[in-house]
C-alpha cells in the first residue's frame, strides 16, 4: 500500500484517506472527475500533488486486483 494512503476505522468510517488529513480517496477522485486541476485540489483541500497521485495509484492498484 502507498504510505500516503491510510485506513483507520475511527476516521471517515474506515474509508481510505490521505495520511494526515480527513480527505478520502473518493473525494480526491470526485474532484478530478469534476474537472478540478491538481493545483485547485491542492489549494482547496491542503494536500500535495503527491497525495493526489497516491489516491489515483491506490485506486489503480485496487482495480488491478492487487492487495492494497
trRosetta pair geometry for C-beta under 8 A, 3 or more apart (Angstrom, degrees):
i j d omega theta_ij theta_ji phi_ij phi_ji
1 5 6.2 -115 173 75 101 102
1 58 7.5 32 -154 -118 80 94
1 68 5.1 100 -101 -171 87 62
2 5 4.8 65 73 14 99 103
2 54 4.6 175 141 -153 151 97
2 57 5.7 96 -54 94 144 124
2 58 5.8 -97 23 -71 124 88
2 61 8.0 176 -23 1 99 147
2 68 8.0 -6 6 -153 78 103
3 19 7.1 -19 142 -28 63 154
4 18 6.2 -16 159 -149 93 70
4 19 5.1 -123 -158 12 46 111
4 50 6.5 -172 -80 134 162 95
4 51 5.7 -151 172 -111 136 62
4 54 3.8 -65 75 -131 129 172
5 16 5.1 8 -178 -176 108 112
5 17 7.2 154 -152 74 61 31
5 18 6.8 -43 -99 -101 59 41
5 19 6.9 -100 -62 -33 11 87
5 25 6.4 27 -131 -69 119 120
5 54 5.4 -172 -39 151 95 110
5 55 6.8 137 -88 -90 115 52
5 58 4.6 100 -69 -83 169 141
5 68 7.7 -13 97 171 139 112
6 16 7.2 153 76 -150 26 65
6 17 6.0 -31 65 63 77 82
6 19 4.9 88 -10 -90 115 82
7 14 5.7 35 -176 -169 96 69
7 15 7.4 -132 -126 118 85 15
7 16 5.3 -46 -77 -92 90 64
7 17 7.5 135 -94 14 41 76
8 11 4.3 46 78 22 110 105
8 14 6.9 -134 90 -108 28 53
8 17 7.4 -47 25 29 93 121
9 13 7.5 -17 -161 -172 53 30
9 14 4.4 2 -110 -79 55 103
11 14 7.7 113 65 -69 57 30
11 17 6.0 -68 122 3 124 152
11 22 6.1 -136 -170 -121 107 80
12 15 4.6 -70 124 42 112 103
12 17 5.7 126 30 -63 142 124
12 22 5.9 147 -47 -169 113 82
12 24 5.6 -173 168 -70 159 108
15 24 4.6 -7 122 -126 130 125
15 25 7.2 -146 158 28 95 86
15 26 6.4 -54 -177 3 136 119
16 24 6.6 97 80 -156 55 76
16 25 4.5 7 94 -6 107 125
16 26 7.9 122 60 -19 84 81
16 55 8.0 149 120 -126 114 76
16 58 6.0 179 150 164 155 151
16 68 8.0 -10 -92 129 148 120
17 21 6.1 -149 165 84 109 78
17 22 6.2 -54 -147 -153 146 27
17 23 6.0 124 -158 73 89 44
17 24 5.3 -61 -96 -97 73 50
17 25 7.0 -130 -94 -24 23 72
18 21 4.6 13 80 43 98 122
18 23 4.9 -4 27 75 113 102
18 24 7.9 -163 -5 -107 76 7
18 25 7.4 136 -47 -71 72 62
18 28 7.0 99 -45 -49 119 136
18 47 5.3 -10 146 -121 167 138
18 51 4.5 43 -146 -164 131 116
18 54 6.9 115 -119 77 85 124
18 55 6.5 -46 -73 -61 97 107
19 51 7.9 -137 39 -117 74 102
21 45 7.3 54 -161 163 152 101
21 46 7.2 163 -106 86 125 99
21 47 6.2 -50 -37 -81 159 106
21 51 7.7 60 6 -156 138 148
23 27 5.5 -113 -167 71 77 134
23 28 6.5 80 152 -51 111 94
23 45 5.2 75 -102 -176 150 130
23 47 6.2 -102 57 -47 157 134
23 51 8.0 58 82 160 133 133
24 27 4.6 104 60 1 81 98
24 28 7.2 -142 100 -2 49 83
25 28 5.7 -54 -154 35 36 113
25 29 6.4 31 152 -14 68 107
25 55 4.4 171 -135 -145 78 94
25 58 5.5 -92 -122 80 147 140
25 59 6.3 164 163 -50 127 100
26 29 6.0 -58 -147 40 29 107
26 30 6.2 32 154 -22 64 109
27 30 5.5 -53 -144 36 31 115
27 31 6.4 35 155 -22 64 103
27 45 7.6 139 126 -106 123 148
28 31 5.8 -54 -154 32 30 111
28 32 6.6 27 151 -15 64 105
28 41 6.5 73 -140 -166 75 141
28 45 7.7 -116 -92 53 80 170
28 47 7.6 -53 -99 61 118 159
28 51 7.6 -144 -106 134 147 89
28 52 5.8 -176 -165 -126 125 67
28 55 4.0 20 81 134 151 173
28 56 7.8 -109 124 -45 122 69
29 32 5.6 -53 -149 38 36 111
29 33 6.1 35 153 -18 68 107
29 55 6.4 -148 -46 146 82 118
29 56 7.3 135 -91 -90 89 64
29 59 6.3 66 -77 -39 141 159
30 33 5.6 -54 -142 40 31 111
30 34 6.1 31 155 -20 64 110
31 34 5.6 -58 -147 38 28 112
31 36 4.3 -38 169 40 89 137
31 40 7.7 -163 172 103 116 101
31 41 4.9 116 126 -102 145 109
31 44 7.4 -177 -137 70 144 145
31 45 7.6 -104 -52 -24 165 134
32 35 8.0 105 175 -21 29 10
32 36 6.3 -80 -85 61 32 84
32 41 7.1 -14 -63 -59 73 145
32 52 7.6 127 -65 -165 120 110
32 56 7.7 57 -28 -80 170 107
36 40 4.3 -130 -166 90 93 126
36 41 5.1 111 128 -56 127 86
36 44 7.2 -55 -155 8 147 145
37 40 4.6 98 50 5 76 101
37 41 7.0 -142 93 -3 41 86
38 41 5.9 -59 -151 38 30 110
38 42 6.2 31 153 -21 66 109
38 49 5.3 40 173 -117 130 89
38 52 5.4 -178 -134 73 90 168
39 42 5.7 -53 -145 36 30 113
39 43 6.3 27 157 -15 64 108
40 43 5.9 -57 -146 40 29 109
40 44 5.9 25 158 -17 66 114
41 44 5.8 -58 -138 42 27 109
41 45 5.8 -18 177 20 66 115
41 47 6.9 -36 137 57 92 105
41 52 5.8 100 97 -95 142 129
42 45 7.1 -75 -128 55 15 81
42 46 7.4 52 180 -115 50 9
42 47 5.8 -109 -120 74 60 59
42 48 6.3 37 -126 -125 112 22
42 49 6.3 -27 -73 -57 134 63
42 52 7.1 -74 -63 -33 86 127
43 46 7.9 14 -173 -66 16 45
47 51 3.8 -102 174 79 114 151
47 52 6.5 133 111 -47 120 77
48 51 4.8 111 55 0 70 99
48 52 7.3 -129 103 -1 45 84
49 52 5.6 -52 -153 34 38 113
49 53 6.3 34 151 -15 68 107
50 53 5.7 -56 -145 42 32 110
50 54 6.2 40 152 -26 65 104
51 54 5.5 -50 -146 31 30 115
51 55 6.7 34 153 -21 62 100
52 55 5.8 -52 -156 30 33 112
52 56 6.7 29 148 -14 64 104
53 56 5.6 -52 -149 38 37 112
53 57 6.1 39 152 -19 67 108
54 57 5.6 -55 -144 40 31 113
54 58 6.2 40 153 -28 64 103
55 58 5.7 -48 -149 28 29 116
55 59 6.8 22 156 -11 61 104
56 59 6.2 -61 -154 39 31 105
56 60 6.2 31 151 -20 66 109
57 60 5.5 -54 -143 37 33 114
57 61 6.3 33 158 -19 66 105
58 61 6.0 -58 -154 36 26 109
58 62 6.4 25 151 -18 62 109
58 68 6.0 114 -157 -171 74 147
59 62 5.4 -53 -146 37 35 115
59 63 6.2 35 155 -20 67 105
60 63 5.8 -55 -148 37 29 110
60 64 6.5 25 154 -16 63 109
61 64 5.7 -60 -149 39 31 109
61 66 4.4 -66 -176 58 88 124
61 68 4.9 119 108 -76 122 122
62 65 7.8 50 174 -66 31 20
62 66 7.2 -83 -76 56 25 76
62 68 5.3 -63 -73 11 80 144
